[in-house]
């Protein structure tokens, strides 16, 4: 059982990111989060801060998927990529509907006249 051919960690499907990829992902994420913090604290910098923050967040997620999870379209990761491509729209719909629900609940239940 000491054969390297049967070691499950030698398969490309289960290999994790290298230390260099972890460091790069961390530095990129920290830089983009700094940009997000600056845009959030100074909304006059961007004409539409929520769109900028959403774009930065999407870019951070893409960097994390590529560098840390090694999500690509290679033959070893194709089913993981297909699963992500099919699950992502469901995630966006669930988050979008939750935001819409809470926004409409807030508009219908809060007494705006009493809050002034």
C-alpha positions as CSV (number, residue, x, y, z in Angstrom):
1,X,0.0,0.0,0.0
2,X,3.0,2.3,0.0
3,X,2.9,2.7,-3.8
4,X,2.7,6.3,-5.0
5,X,0.5,5.3,-7.9
6,X,-2.4,4.6,-5.4
7,X,-1.9,7.7,-3.3
8,X,-5.2,9.7,-3.7
9,X,-3.3,13.0,-3.0
10,X,-1.3,12.5,-6.2
11,X,-4.4,13.0,-8.3
12,X,-4.9,16.4,-9.9
13,X,-8.6,16.6,-8.8
14,X,-7.6,16.8,-5.1
15,X,-4.5,19.0,-5.2
16,X,-4.8,22.3,-3.4
17,X,-3.3,25.6,-4.3
18,X,0.4,26.2,-3.7
19,X,1.8,28.6,-1.1
20,X,2.5,31.2,-3.9
21,X,-1.1,31.0,-5.1
22,X,-2.4,31.5,-1.5
23,X,-0.1,34.5,-1.0
24,X,-1.2,36.0,-4.4
25,X,-4.9,35.5,-3.7
26,X,-4.5,37.0,-0.2
27,X,-2.6,40.1,-1.5
28,X,-5.1,40.6,-4.4
29,X,-8.1,40.2,-2.0
30,X,-6.6,42.6,0.5
31,X,-5.9,45.2,-2.2
32,X,-9.4,44.9,-3.6
33,X,-11.0,45.1,-0.1
34,X,-8.9,48.3,0.5
35,X,-10.4,49.7,-2.7
36,X,-13.9,48.7,-1.5
37,X,-13.4,50.3,1.9
38,X,-12.2,53.5,0.2
39,X,-15.2,53.6,-2.1
40,X,-17.6,52.8,0.8
41,X,-16.1,55.6,3.0
42,X,-15.9,58.1,0.1
43,X,-19.0,57.5,-2.1
44,X,-18.3,60.6,-4.2
45,X,-15.3,58.9,-5.8
46,X,-17.5,56.6,-7.9
47,X,-20.7,57.7,-9.6
48,X,-22.5,54.5,-8.6
49,X,-20.7,53.1,-5.5
50,X,-22.9,50.0,-5.2
51,X,-22.1,48.9,-8.8
52,X,-18.4,49.5,-8.1
53,X,-18.6,47.5,-4.9
54,X,-20.5,44.7,-6.6
55,X,-17.9,44.6,-9.4
56,X,-15.0,44.5,-7.0
57,X,-16.7,41.7,-5.0
58,X,-17.3,39.7,-8.1
59,X,-13.7,40.1,-9.1
60,X,-12.5,39.0,-5.6
61,X,-14.7,35.9,-5.9
62,X,-13.3,35.1,-9.4
63,X,-9.7,35.5,-8.1
64,X,-10.5,33.2,-5.1
65,X,-12.1,30.6,-7.5
66,X,-9.1,30.6,-9.8
67,X,-6.2,30.8,-7.4
68,X,-7.5,28.9,-4.4
69,X,-9.9,26.4,-5.7
70,X,-8.1,26.1,-9.1
71,X,-11.5,26.2,-10.9
72,X,-10.7,26.0,-14.6
73,X,-11.9,24.1,-17.7
74,X,-9.2,21.4,-17.7
75,X,-10.1,17.8,-18.1
76,X,-9.6,17.2,-14.3
77,X,-11.8,20.1,-13.2
78,X,-14.5,20.1,-15.9
79,X,-17.3,18.7,-13.7
80,X,-16.5,21.1,-10.9
81,X,-16.6,24.0,-13.3
82,X,-19.9,22.7,-14.8
83,X,-21.4,22.4,-11.3
84,X,-20.3,25.9,-10.5
85,X,-21.8,27.3,-13.7
86,X,-25.1,25.6,-13.0
87,X,-25.2,26.6,-9.3
88,X,-24.2,30.3,-9.7
89,X,-27.4,31.5,-11.3
90,X,-29.4,29.8,-8.6
91,X,-27.3,31.6,-6.0
92,X,-27.8,34.9,-7.7
93,X,-31.5,34.4,-7.9
94,X,-31.7,33.4,-4.3
95,X,-29.7,36.4,-3.1
96,X,-31.6,38.8,-5.4
97,X,-35.0,37.6,-4.3
98,X,-34.0,37.8,-0.7
99,X,-32.9,41.4,-1.2
100,X,-36.1,42.2,-3.0
101,X,-38.2,40.6,-0.3
102,X,-36.5,42.5,2.5
103,X,-36.7,45.8,0.5
104,X,-40.4,45.4,-0.1
105,X,-41.0,44.3,3.5
106,X,-39.2,47.4,4.7
107,X,-41.2,49.6,2.4
108,X,-44.5,48.1,3.6
109,X,-43.9,47.8,7.3
110,X,-41.8,50.8,8.4
111,X,-43.6,53.9,9.4
112,X,-41.6,56.6,7.6
113,X,-43.7,59.5,9.0
114,X,-42.7,58.6,12.6
115,X,-39.0,58.2,11.9
116,X,-38.4,62.0,11.3
